[in-house]
Amino acid sequence: MNKLSLVLGILVFVTGCVPQRASREQSAPLIEHDFDAPAFAIPALDGSGGAIDLAAYEGQVVLLDFWATWCPPCRVELPLLKKMHEDYKDRGFVVIGMTVDEGTRDQVEKAVAQFSLTYPVGLAGAEAQAAYGGIRAVPTKFLLDRNGQIRQHYQGVVHESVLRGDVETLLAAPEAAEGEDRG
């Protein structure tokens, strides 16, 4: 391997598959607005042949993680997301992996299986990506509150303390009132 290839490889790993790395040590204030997360139903990559429908997670705090199996920073972040899902799932939190990999469902399913993720992972096609503003870089994450509103957007690798702090803030917030008008 020549020096240029080595330098480029290190640069991609350090900076990620994004224009800039989200490296803030402290969380920015959560977004306060009435922007509902776009609904989606994407093919599940668990071998069931089913789908992941965002509506099924109503009332939970949801972290949507747009990622790719070929992205080194995405792969580095997967163990943290898996751990967070396990740590908070009993409190009403779920991570939904939304891979932007191209290829057939079977091909992507096999690639995803190597990561042994315990949270739902689906194939985020062009329509799902466009619904979230067009995913131009991975990893990209959206944190939704219990009312289904986008409360935070992250691009790049995010420090664990930032993610945990934002998730804990939303988990501590009062649950959505039943029958509350969301639109």
C-alpha positions as CSV (number, residue, x, y, z in Angstrom):
1,M,0.0,0.0,0.0
2,N,1.5,3.4,-0.9
3,K,1.6,6.3,1.4
4,L,-1.3,8.2,-0.3
5,S,-3.6,5.2,0.1
6,L,-2.7,4.9,3.7
7,V,-3.3,8.6,4.4
8,L,-6.6,8.6,2.5
9,G,-7.7,5.5,4.4
10,I,-6.9,7.1,7.8
11,L,-8.6,10.3,6.7
12,V,-11.9,8.5,5.8
13,F,-11.8,6.6,9.1
14,V,-11.1,9.7,11.3
15,T,-13.5,12.1,9.5
16,G,-16.2,9.5,8.7
17,C,-18.4,9.3,5.7
18,V,-19.7,12.9,6.2
19,P,-18.5,16.4,5.3
20,Q,-17.9,17.2,9.0
21,R,-17.8,15.1,12.1
22,A,-20.2,15.8,14.9
23,S,-17.7,16.1,17.7
24,R,-19.3,18.4,20.1
25,E,-18.7,17.4,23.7
26,Q,-21.9,19.1,25.1
27,S,-25.3,18.6,23.8
28,A,-27.0,21.5,21.9
29,P,-30.4,22.3,23.3
30,L,-33.1,20.0,22.0
31,I,-35.1,21.4,19.1
32,E,-38.4,22.9,20.2
33,H,-40.9,22.9,17.3
34,D,-43.9,21.1,15.9
35,F,-42.0,19.2,13.1
36,D,-43.4,15.7,13.0
37,A,-41.1,13.0,11.8
38,P,-42.1,11.7,8.4
39,A,-43.9,8.4,8.5
40,F,-42.3,5.4,6.8
41,A,-42.5,1.7,6.4
42,I,-39.3,0.1,5.2
43,P,-38.3,-3.5,4.5
44,A,-37.0,-5.2,7.7
45,L,-33.6,-6.9,7.4
46,D,-34.3,-9.6,10.0
47,G,-35.1,-12.4,7.7
48,S,-38.9,-12.1,8.4
49,G,-39.8,-10.5,5.1
50,G,-41.8,-7.9,7.1
51,A,-41.5,-4.2,7.4
52,I,-40.5,-1.6,10.0
53,D,-43.3,1.0,10.4
54,L,-42.5,4.1,12.4
55,A,-46.2,4.2,13.5
56,A,-45.5,1.0,15.5
57,Y,-43.3,3.0,17.9
58,E,-45.7,5.7,18.8
59,G,-45.3,6.9,22.4
60,Q,-41.6,5.9,22.5
61,V,-38.4,7.9,22.2
62,V,-36.9,6.8,18.8
63,L,-33.4,7.2,17.4
64,L,-33.3,6.8,13.7
65,D,-29.8,5.9,12.5
66,F,-29.1,6.2,8.8
67,W,-26.0,4.2,8.2
68,A,-24.2,1.9,5.8
69,T,-22.4,-1.4,6.2
70,W,-19.4,0.0,4.2
71,C,-19.0,3.1,6.3
72,P,-16.2,2.7,9.0
73,P,-17.5,5.4,11.4
74,C,-21.0,3.9,11.1
75,R,-19.6,0.5,12.1
76,V,-17.6,2.0,15.0
77,E,-20.8,3.5,16.4
78,L,-23.0,0.3,16.2
79,P,-21.9,-1.2,19.5
80,L,-22.8,2.1,21.3
81,L,-26.2,2.2,19.7
82,K,-26.8,-1.5,20.5
83,K,-25.8,-0.8,24.1
84,M,-28.0,2.2,24.4
85,H,-31.0,0.3,22.9
86,E,-30.5,-2.4,25.5
87,D,-30.0,0.1,28.4
88,Y,-33.1,2.1,27.7
89,K,-35.6,-0.2,25.9
90,D,-37.5,-0.9,29.1
91,R,-38.0,2.8,29.5
92,G,-39.6,3.4,26.1
93,F,-36.6,3.9,23.9
94,V,-35.8,2.2,20.6
95,V,-33.1,2.6,18.0
96,I,-34.1,1.9,14.4
97,G,-31.3,1.2,12.0
98,M,-31.9,2.6,8.5
99,T,-29.3,1.3,6.2
100,V,-28.7,3.2,3.0
101,D,-26.8,0.3,1.4
102,E,-27.7,-0.4,-2.2
103,G,-28.3,-3.9,-3.5
104,T,-31.0,-6.5,-3.1
105,R,-32.8,-7.0,0.2
106,D,-31.1,-10.4,0.5
107,Q,-27.6,-8.9,-0.1
108,V,-28.0,-6.1,2.4
109,E,-29.7,-8.5,4.9
110,K,-26.6,-10.7,4.8
111,A,-24.2,-7.7,5.3
112,V,-26.2,-6.4,8.2
113,A,-26.4,-9.8,9.9
114,Q,-22.7,-9.8,10.6
115,F,-23.2,-7.0,13.2
116,S,-25.6,-9.0,15.5
117,L,-27.8,-5.9,16.2
118,T,-30.6,-6.3,18.7
119,Y,-32.7,-3.4,17.5
120,P,-34.8,-3.3,14.3
121,V,-32.9,-2.6,11.1
122,G,-34.4,-1.8,7.7
123,L,-33.5,-0.9,4.2
124,A,-34.0,2.9,3.8
125,G,-34.7,3.3,0.2
126,A,-34.7,6.6,-1.8
127,E,-38.2,7.5,-0.6
128,A,-37.4,7.2,3.2
129,Q,-34.1,9.0,2.7
130,A,-35.9,11.9,0.8
131,A,-38.5,12.1,3.5
132,Y,-35.8,13.1,6.0
133,G,-34.3,15.8,3.7
134,G,-32.2,13.5,1.6
135,I,-29.4,11.7,3.4
136,R,-26.2,13.0,1.9
137,A,-23.8,11.5,4.4
138,V,-23.7,8.7,7.0
139,P,-24.0,8.3,9.8
140,T,-27.0,10.7,10.2
141,K,-29.4,10.4,13.1
142,F,-32.7,11.9,14.1
143,L,-33.9,11.7,17.7
144,L,-37.7,11.7,18.0
145,D,-39.7,12.4,21.2
146,R,-42.6,10.4,22.4
147,N,-44.9,12.6,20.3
148,G,-43.1,11.7,17.1
149,Q,-41.4,15.1,16.7
150,I,-37.9,15.5,15.6
151,R,-36.0,16.9,18.6
152,Q,-32.4,16.5,17.5
153,H,-30.5,15.9,14.2
154,Y,-26.9,14.6,14.3
155,Q,-24.5,14.2,11.3
156,G,-21.4,12.2,11.9
157,V,-20.2,10.2,14.9
158,V,-21.7,11.6,18.1
159,H,-20.0,11.3,21.5
160,E,-21.8,8.8,23.8
161,S,-22.4,11.4,26.5
162,V,-24.2,13.6,24.1
163,L,-26.5,10.9,22.8
164,R,-27.2,9.5,26.3
165,G,-27.9,13.0,27.7
166,D,-30.4,13.8,24.9
167,V,-32.1,10.4,25.2
168,E,-32.4,10.7,29.0
169,T,-33.8,14.2,28.7
170,L,-36.6,12.9,26.4
171,L,-37.2,9.8,28.5
172,A,-37.7,12.0,31.6
173,A,-40.2,14.2,29.8
174,P,-43.9,13.5,30.4
175,E,-45.5,11.1,28.0
176,A,-47.7,12.3,25.2
177,A,-51.3,12.8,26.3
178,E,-53.7,10.2,24.9
179,G,-55.6,11.6,22.0
180,E,-53.4,14.7,21.8
181,D,-53.8,16.5,18.5
182,R,-50.5,16.3,16.6
183,G,-51.3,18.3,13.6
